[in-house]
Amino acid sequence: MQKTHTPGPWAWNEGELRSVESWIKIEQARESDLIDCSYEEPIVETDGGYYGPREADRRLIAAAPLMLKALRGALPELEFEQSPATQLVRAAIQAATDEDVS
């Protein structure tokens, strides 16, 4: 069974990284005085930022789904090129997904 990542976009709030969809569900539950019923674990959970990732790292982590989408979109355009850039795109996709994209 192939493991998949949490679909993006992702956003940081209250020291946690979650999908934007999850944050919307949590906010709606709070506004309705309901218990958080999202049942979705955070992607990353920190102590509120003091010991967690630095701001630049937080932005990079949150941008990961968008970057993976961009790389996958670029790959067909580079399909017949054997340039270092094409190899780098393939390596990045494989590192992020463990898919064989050779």
N, C-alpha and C positions, 0 to 999 in steps of 0.2 A: 504494500500500500504506500503510495507516494504521500509524503507529508507536504502540507501546504501552509503558507503563511497567512496571517490575518490580512484580509483585503484592506487596502488603503482607501482613502487617505487616513493617516494617523495624526494624532495631536497629543501634546503634553498638557496635563492639567493636574494640579494637586499632587505633583510628584509621581504621576503615573502616565504611561504611554498607552493609549487605547485607540481603537478605530474611532473615527469621528462619529460613525453611526452609533457606537456604544456610548459615547459621551452624550449624544442627543437623547438616547433612551434613559440614561441616568438622570439627565436634567428634567425630562418629562416626568419621570417617577418622582423626583423631588418636588416639582411644582404641584403634583397631584397628591402630595403627602403619602406616597406609597413607598414601600421599602424598595431599595435598588433591586429590580428584578431582571437585570440584564444577564446575569449568570455568566458573563464573559470575563475571564481572567484578564488582568492587564497584560499587555505585551511586555512592558518593563515597569517595575515598581521600585521607587526609591524612597528615601526618607523625607521627601519634599524638596530635594535639590541640593541640600548641603553636602552630602557625600555622593550624590548621584552624578550622572554625566554632566560635564561642563556644557554651557549653552551651545557652543559650536558643535559638540558631539550630539547634543539633543536634536539640533536641526538636521544633522546628517542622518541620524537614525530615523527620524520622522519622515525624511524624504525618500527613504529606501524603496517603498512601493512605487513611487513615481519614477525613480531612476531605473528600477527593473522594467517597468512598462516602456520607458524610453529605449532601453537597450534591446528589448524584444522587438520593438517597432523598427529599430534601425537595422537589425540583423538581416531581414530580407533584402534591404537595399545594398547590403555588403556581401550578399551570398556568394558572388563569384569573384570577389576580391580576396587576395591572400596577403593582405597588408598587415603590419603590426597592429593597426587599429582594429581590424577585424578579429584578430586573435585575442586582443584585449577584451573586446565586447563578448566574445564567446567564453572567455575565462571568467569574466565577471558574472555572466548569467549562470554558468556552472557553479561558481562559488556560492551564489545566492540561493540556488535551487537544488543543487546536486543532480541536475539534468545533464545528460550527454548531449551537447550541442555542437559536436565536431562536424 
